[in-house]
Amino acid sequence: MKVVISGGDGFIGSHNAEFVLEKYEDAEVTLIDDLSRAHGENYKYLSEKFGDRVTLLETDVRDLEAIKDAFVGADRVYHMAAQVTITKSIDDPVYDYSVNSTGTFNVLESMRLGCPDAPIVYCSTNKVYGDLLQFVPGENGEVHLKKLEESDIEIRDDRYAYKDPAITGITEEGFHVGPEAANCPYGASKMAGELWLKDFHDTYGMKTVRARMSCIYGTRQYGNEDQGWLSWFAIRAILGKNIVIYGDGMQVRDALFCTDQARAFDLLATTPACYGEAFNLGGGPDNTINLLELIELIDEYTGKRSPLKYSDWRHGDQKIYVSNIDKIKAVTGFVPEVDTREGVRRLVEWTADNIDRIVEVSQDIVTRDL
């Protein structure tokens, strides 16, 4: 079985490669990556563990000619190469769009030419929901959009929560994804990627799956301030560096451990009912954490606590975002196995054991003063 993973040297990509190589004895994986994030560390780990069953094509998904031959005869594709931060998308929207929209188109076109029958699972994001526009029925049977406002959120037990008990999380069918919801270039470019997947499914019959990712975290994660916040907090605490809290620290996210994410992608790729569909993928309501709770857990596991600095809320940040994952459960049977407490323990343990290498790879990104 030939598997192609764009962004395969990255944190999520490498865990998916590892899962496939361990589960399928006949699997051979091609990683496509420009090595801009992990700088080859995860490819090195995989090649030492699996030998020549894993190969690397060091190139950029924005270059169609450079990547298209890698997809010839592929049996499965995971598209994970992306620009992944809101701040970068605001600072450089041209780069953001070219990677997330054009890069996604190039992967799909490569598949159309070289492996049109292979399933593809796409790393989308919960940011495609943008301003959280809920479908609400009107008096005469019509449906209109209602934005979740500050008044729809309350503080409960020192964390933000949805006031409406019927909202246990954001659902695929209950909330709008489209231009009306977009609130940052990153969300728009990933939304464009989703549009390409739907279009290639509807036009060419390709087996596309859109996974709207929440916070994915775990081992081999080189977090930074703009992306991978659970890893970032652990790194900074272990180094004795301060952490900047944008907002008040009570903002809530659902979090999914990396091995659960990789298992979910395998289910999405092998379940025909998923093709052409979009699914939320996160820890769900049972696996939520806020920033201050994470700091307490890290302190518990390491005995180290970073000095905290507070700053203004950042553009596009939400006080609470929790994925409802009932749809993926119903279609594939997926249920997270690693709860947040255990997942953070594993993350902190790996980070502490590898802190010198993390600093070497990340350089001044993790050691600089903030």
Secondary structure, DSSP 8 states (H G I E B T S, - for coil): -EEEEETTTSHHHHHHHHHHHHH-TT-EEEEEE--SSSTTHHHHHHHHHHGGGEEEEE--TT-HHHHGGGGTT-SEEEE------HHHHHH-HHHHHIIIIIHHHHHHHHHHHH-TTSEEEEEEEGGGGTTTEEEEE-TTS-EEEEE--GGGEEE-SSSEEESSTT-SSB-TTTB--STTT--SHHHHHHHHHHHHHHHHHHHH--EEEEEEE-EEE-TT---BTTB-HHHHHHHHHHHT--EEEES-S--EEEEEEHHHHHHHHHHHHH-GGGTT-EEEES--TTSEEEHHHHHHHHHHHHS----EEEE---TT--SEE-B--HHHHHHH-----S-HHHHHHHHHHHHHHTHHHHHHHHTHHHHS--
